[in-house]
Structures are given as C-alpha cells and as structure tokens.
Amino acid sequence: MGMGGAHIHCRTGMDIPYMSGEFLDLVSYAHEQLAQKGMLTWLGEGGYAGICDQVSLS
C-alpha cells in the first residue's frame, strides 16, 4: 500500500508568515517533490483541506 502523499498543516508560532511568498514557495517545492514520486499534497487549514493539483500555486 505505501504512502500516498503528505499533509501540510499550518500552526501558530511558525517562523515563516502564513501565506507569505516564502511560505507559498515552500509549499510549491514540497508539492513538486511529492509529484515527482507520484504522491499527493494536501493542505490543511482548520476544517478545510484541498489537493494542490487542483489549486494554482503561482
């Protein structure tokens, strides 16, 4: 079965401001690395989660 992907959850107290350019660059990098392995990237924010493949990261 293996691992199908990864969840990225935002928490208070992060060193990088949420939704800043640097934050989005890191999310994009993680998504690219996972996609190369055929894995999904999930963003978690409270009760909502979405697949990065369906969200524009540009």
N, C-alpha and C positions, 0 to 999 in steps of 0.2 A: 504494500500500500504506500508507504513512504510519506513524505511531507509534500503537501500540495501548494504551499505558499507561506506567506508571513503576514502578520497583523502589525500595523504601526499605530500605536496608541499615544495620544498627546496627554501630558500630565502637567500640572502646575509645577513651577520651580525649574523648568528647563532653562539651560544656558542660552539656547537659541530661541529668539522670539517666535511664537506660533504664527504661521503663515507668512513669515518674512521671506525674502528672496533666498537666504541661506537655507532656511527650513525646507522650502519647496525644492531647492537644488538637491538636498539630501534625500528627500522623498523620491525625486525623479531618478537619482542614482541607484537607490535601493530597488526601485521598480525595474530599471534596466538590467541590473544584475540578476534579479529573480526571473525576469522574462527570458533571459538567455538560457536559463535552466528549465524553461517551460513551466514556471511556477507563477501563481497569482500573488498580487499585492493588495492587501486590504487596508484601508484607512479607517481607524476607529475614532469616533469623537462622540462621547456620550452614548446615546441610543442609536446613532446612525453609523452605518458603515457602507462603503462603496468600493467597487473594484476599479483600480486605477486605469485598467484598459478602457473603461467607459468614461473616463474623466480626462479632460485636456490638462496636461501639466505644463503647457507653455504659456 
